[in-house]
Structure formats: structure tokens, C-alpha cells
Amino acid sequence: MTANVPETDLPDLREYLFVDVPRVRMLVSQLRGGAPETTKSVTGRSGRLRASLKLLEGERTSQRSEEDTLALSDLYVSMLEEDADALGMLSDLSGRANKPKFWKRGGLRRSLEPGMLLRVTAATRLMDASGFVRIWRSFEAATGDDDDEFKEMMAMVEALYGENLAVTVMPCGPSEPSSAFLGVIGHGTDYAALDRASLLSRIGPDTPNLTTIMQLARVPTERENTRTTNTLVADIMRRLKAAGNSIDRNAFDEFLFEMMRMTEDHGLQSAPRWPAVAMTPLAIYRQMPAAPSLPDEGSEPEPV
């Protein structure tokens, strides 16, 4: 086990902000040859996992046999971390990716490949732009304000962010947002623990330290712009015209991809630009600390 998940008899209590249960369950199934559904399926696991199961199980009696089939979906993330960690398929970069030079000189990036599983505890920004738009439009309707400039700004926010929730994990801190892992939580899917209505009140507008289990999606490289986008598009359009009445599908594909690259380069879509790395978030959580030992009433010295 790593330092982030030590072997202990204390329960592993977490506040989950987001869990992509289908993806996590699929990975657990591959590691275990099937995803366990009951407490009996996880005998012999670590002390932290056993302790968590005890909290779910309670005092078992022979009259309550239905407790043998308790669903373990809430523990899939712990199972994934434990199994992938034991097999050397999960790397914790919390203390190794916190220097900007490692991002910009290529030292970190040379060791990253799409598909890798990573765990990173760092300053994390969860941007729910659609929630911001809804709040301000409700306020505008309530006050009767009809500001054209404000409407244009809201339309721009909707065009840039849509209904998705943007995730930015910044190991180097908020002062280095380009050296980060970028991901998107899609709209329209019922993710576990994700309550967008209360997200702002739970974590605030700042960038709290959160732990993200992620799968790398894309590791961009620093491209040399030897040809401008206009030159490339002009060349493709010339090939399309040369095809006459037929369609050059290869040229048309290149045209669409080049236009997509242009929207990415100009920040019109959520995509990583060097040195950032694209990832798919699997789970986002923070550890629940033990309750502090509060002093008894009257034990504190009176202020002078």
C-alpha cells in the first residue's frame, strides 16, 4: 500500500464529490474477474476496507440474512485503488508533479501514456459554468434587468462551457494552471455523489485540495507551427475543388480535423494545450479527518 492508503484498522472514510460508477466498476471487474456485489466477495481485503465494510454491515444476526447481500458500489473506488496499486497499475503523482519545470521540460510527460491510472491530491477547480448562468439569469428575471451586454456574456459562457462540468487538477498550485490535468464531467449522466446544486456550498469558489483518481486520455506535445491554419485550410480547399463532382473524403476529413484543431488552439473548446494533460476523472473525494479532541468547558485560560 502507498502512503496515501496506509494499512490500518481505522475506517477509510471519504467525502465523495464525484464517482463515475460504470467506469470504475468496469475496471474493478477486469482486475478481479468480476465486480463483487456482496460483503462475502471481499473477505481478506485490507484493514481499511474491512473496517469500512463493518460500518455498512452493523451488528449481524441470523434473523437478518439479507445483510449478506449488501451492495458494495460505494466501495468500488477503494477496491480499484487497492487492486491497481498492488499490481503496479496505479501511480500517485501528488508529490512528484508539483514542479512546473517537470511539466515544461518534458521530464514528467515522458513517463505518461494514455490509459494510465493516476491518483493526484492537489488544488482542484470544479467549474460549473451552467450553474453560474442559471443563477444570474434567475436574478436578471427577478429584477427585470434587461442588459444586452450581460446577455452576450452569458451566451459566450454557454458556448464555451456548455452543460459540462470542467475539472482542473493543479499539482503546481493555482498559480500554474497550465501545468495541470484537465478533464470534463459530462452532462446528462447520473454520476454517484455528484450534486451540482450544492457543489458551490460544499467546496466554495476556491481551489481546495482534493484527491482525483483519473485515467489519462491524451498527452499533447509542443507543436511547431511551421504552417498557419489559413495555409492548411487553403490547401485542403484546393484539393476539394480539384475533385470536381466527386468528394475527396480524405481531404474533407482533414478539413474537419483542422477546424477542430483551430477551435482547440483558440480556446473555443475544452481541450488540453501543452503542457497540460487530458484525463478522464473516475472519482473525486477528500478524506474525512478524525474528530479533534476539544477542550472541556472551562479548561481554557481566561483571556487577559
C-alpha positions in Angstrom: 0.0 0.0 0.0 1.1 3.5 -0.6 1.4 6.4 1.9 -2.0 7.7 0.7 -3.7 4.5 1.6 -1.9 3.1 4.7 -2.7 -0.3 6.2 -4.7 0.4 9.3 -7.8 -0.8 11.2 -9.3 2.7 11.1 -12.2 3.0 8.6 -11.4 4.7 5.3 -14.0 7.5 5.4 -14.2 9.8 2.4 -16.5 12.5 1.2 -17.0 11.7 -2.4 -17.8 14.6 -4.7 -18.0 12.5 -7.8 -17.8 8.9 -8.8 -18.1 7.5 -12.3 -19.5 4.2 -11.1 -19.9 2.5 -14.5 -16.2 3.2 -15.5 -14.9 2.3 -12.0 -16.9 -0.9 -11.9 -15.7 -1.9 -15.3 -12.1 -1.6 -14.2 -12.7 -3.5 -11.0 -14.4 -6.2 -13.0 -11.3 -6.6 -15.2 -8.9 -6.6 -12.2 -11.0 -9.1 -10.3 -12.7 -11.1 -13.0 -16.0 -9.6 -12.0 -17.2 -6.8 -9.7 -18.2 -8.1 -6.2 -21.8 -7.4 -5.2 -21.8 -8.6 -1.6 -19.7 -8.4 1.6 -18.7 -12.1 1.2 -16.9 -11.2 -2.0 -14.3 -9.1 -0.3 -13.1 -11.3 2.6 -9.4 -10.9 3.1 -9.1 -7.4 1.9 -7.1 -4.7 3.7 -7.9 -3.4 7.2 -9.3 -0.1 5.9 -11.7 -1.9 3.5 -12.7 -4.4 6.2 -13.4 -1.5 8.6 -15.5 0.2 6.0 -17.5 -2.9 5.5 -18.1 -3.2 9.2 -19.7 0.2 9.2 -22.0 -0.9 6.4 -22.7 -4.3 7.9 -23.6 -3.3 11.5 -24.4 -6.0 14.1 -25.2 -9.1 12.1 -27.8 -11.6 13.4 -29.2 -14.9 12.0 -32.6 -13.3 11.6 -31.2 -10.7 9.1 -29.8 -12.8 6.3 -30.5 -10.0 3.8 -27.4 -8.2 5.1 -25.3 -10.9 3.3 -26.2 -9.2 0.0 -25.3 -5.6 0.8 -24.4 -3.6 -2.3 -20.8 -2.6 -2.4 -21.0 0.1 -5.2 -19.8 2.7 -2.7 -16.6 0.8 -2.1 -15.7 0.2 -5.8 -13.2 3.2 -5.7 -11.4 1.7 -2.7 -11.3 -1.7 -4.5 -9.9 -0.1 -7.6 -7.2 1.8 -5.8 -6.2 -1.3 -3.7 -6.1 -3.8 -6.6 -4.4 -1.4 -9.1 -1.9 -0.3 -6.5 -1.0 -3.9 -5.7 -0.5 -4.7 -9.4 1.6 -1.6 -10.0 -1.0 -0.1 -12.3 -1.8 3.0 -10.2 0.8 5.8 -9.7 0.4 8.5 -7.1 1.9 11.7 -8.6 0.8 14.0 -5.7 4.4 14.7 -4.6 6.1 14.3 -8.0 4.2 16.6 -10.3 4.3 19.7 -8.2 7.2 21.5 -10.0 6.4 23.4 -13.2 9.9 22.6 -14.7 9.0 18.9 -14.8 6.0 19.7 -16.9 7.6 22.2 -19.3 11.0 20.4 -19.8 9.3 17.1 -20.5 10.6 15.1 -17.5 7.2 14.2 -16.3 5.5 13.9 -19.6 7.9 11.3 -20.9 6.7 8.9 -18.3 3.0 9.4 -19.1 1.0 7.4 -21.6 -2.8 7.5 -22.5 -4.7 4.9 -20.5 -2.6 5.1 -17.3 -4.3 5.2 -14.0 -3.1 8.1 -11.7 -4.0 9.4 -8.2 -3.3 13.0 -7.6 -4.1 15.0 -4.5 -3.8 18.7 -5.4 -5.6 22.0 -5.7 -8.6 21.2 -7.8 -11.0 23.5 -9.6 -14.5 22.3 -10.4 -16.1 24.8 -12.8 -19.9 24.5 -13.2 -20.4 27.4 -15.7 -24.0 26.3 -16.4 -24.9 26.7 -12.8 -23.5 30.2 -12.8 -25.5 31.1 -15.9 -28.7 29.8 -14.3 -28.2 31.8 -11.1 -27.6 35.0 -12.9 -30.4 34.6 -15.4 -32.8 33.9 -12.4 -31.5 37.1 -10.8 -32.0 39.0 -14.0 -35.6 37.8 -14.4 -36.3 38.7 -10.8 -35.0 42.2 -11.0 -36.3 42.8 -14.5 -32.9 43.9 -15.7 -32.5 43.8 -19.5 -28.8 44.3 -20.2 -27.8 43.3 -23.7 -24.1 43.2 -22.8 -24.8 40.9 -19.9 -26.9 38.6 -22.2 -24.0 38.5 -24.7 -21.6 37.5 -21.9 -23.9 34.7 -20.7 -24.3 33.4 -24.3 -20.5 33.4 -24.6 -20.2 31.4 -21.3 -22.7 28.9 -22.6 -20.9 28.5 -25.9 -17.6 27.9 -24.3 -18.6 25.6 -21.4 -22.0 24.1 -22.3 -23.6 22.0 -19.6 -20.5 20.1 -18.7 -18.5 20.4 -15.5 -14.8 21.2 -16.1 -12.2 19.7 -13.8 -8.7 21.2 -13.4 -6.2 19.4 -11.1 -3.3 21.7 -10.5 -0.3 19.9 -8.7 1.8 23.0 -9.0 -0.9 25.2 -7.4 -3.4 27.7 -8.8 -0.5 30.0 -9.8 0.4 27.4 -12.5 -2.9 26.5 -14.2 -1.2 25.4 -17.4 0.7 22.6 -15.6 -2.4 20.7 -14.9 -4.6 17.7 -15.6 -7.8 18.7 -17.4 -11.0 16.7 -17.6 -14.7 17.1 -18.2 -17.6 15.5 -16.4 -20.3 15.1 -19.0 -23.9 16.4 -18.7 -26.9 14.1 -18.8 -25.4 11.1 -16.9 -26.3 10.2 -13.4 -23.0 10.1 -11.6 -22.8 8.9 -8.0 -22.2 11.6 -5.3 -22.4 14.4 -7.8 -24.8 17.1 -6.5 -24.3 20.1 -8.7 -26.9 22.2 -6.9 -24.9 22.1 -3.7 -21.4 22.0 -5.2 -20.6 25.6 -4.6 -21.6 25.5 -1.0 -19.7 22.2 -0.4 -16.3 23.4 -1.7 -16.7 27.1 -2.2 -15.3 29.2 -5.1 -11.7 28.5 -4.3 -9.5 25.5 -5.2 -9.5 23.0 -2.3 -7.1 20.1 -2.1 -9.0 17.1 -3.4 -7.9 13.6 -4.5 -8.7 12.6 -8.0 -8.5 9.1 -9.4 -8.0 9.6 -13.2 -7.3 7.8 -16.4 -5.0 9.6 -18.8 -6.7 10.4 -22.1 -4.2 12.5 -24.1 -0.7 13.8 -23.6 -0.3 16.7 -26.1 3.2 17.7 -27.4 4.5 21.2 -28.1 3.8 21.6 -31.8 5.8 23.8 -34.1 3.5 25.9 -36.2 5.5 25.7 -39.4 2.3 26.3 -41.4 -0.5 28.5 -40.4 -4.1 27.3 -40.1 -5.1 29.5 -43.0 -2.4 27.9 -45.3 -3.5 24.4 -44.3 -7.2 25.1 -44.9 -6.5 26.8 -48.2 -4.5 23.7 -49.3 -7.4 21.4 -48.3 -10.0 23.5 -50.1 -7.9 23.4 -53.3 -7.9 19.6 -53.1 -11.6 19.6 -52.6 -12.2 21.7 -55.6 -9.8 19.6 -57.7 -12.0 16.6 -57.1 -14.7 18.1 -59.3 -18.1 16.5 -58.9 -16.8 13.8 -56.6 -15.9 14.2 -52.9 -12.3 13.7 -51.7 -13.2 12.2 -48.3 -9.7 12.2 -47.1 -9.4 16.0 -47.8 -12.8 16.6 -46.2 -11.7 14.6 -43.1 -8.5 16.7 -42.9 -10.5 19.9 -43.2 -12.8 18.9 -40.3 -9.9 17.9 -38.1 -8.0 21.1 -38.9 -11.0 23.1 -37.9 -11.3 21.2 -34.7 -7.6 21.8 -34.0 -8.2 25.5 -34.7 -11.0 25.7 -32.1 -8.7 24.0 -29.6 -5.8 26.3 -30.3 -8.0 29.3 -29.8 -9.6 28.1 -26.6 -13.1 27.6 -28.1 -13.4 24.1 -26.7 -12.3 22.3 -23.5 -9.1 20.6 -24.7 -5.6 20.5 -23.2 -2.9 22.7 -24.6 0.8 22.0 -23.9 1.9 21.4 -21.2 -1.5 20.4 -19.8 -2.6 16.8 -20.0 -6.1 15.5 -20.7 -7.6 13.0 -18.3 -10.9 11.2 -17.6 -11.9 11.7 -13.9 -13.0 8.4 -12.3 -13.5 9.7 -8.7 -13.0 12.9 -6.8 -13.0 12.8 -3.0 -11.5 14.2 0.2 -10.6 12.3 3.3 -12.7 12.8 6.4 -10.3 13.6 9.2 -10.8 12.3 12.7 -12.7 14.5 15.1 -10.4 16.7 17.2 -10.1 16.5 20.9 -11.9 19.6 22.0 -11.1 21.1 25.4 -13.6 20.8 28.2 -15.6 23.8 29.0 -13.7 25.9 31.5 -10.3 24.3 30.7 -9.2 27.2 28.6 -7.5 30.1 30.4 -9.5 33.2 30.7 -8.3 36.0 28.3 -6.4 38.8 29.9 
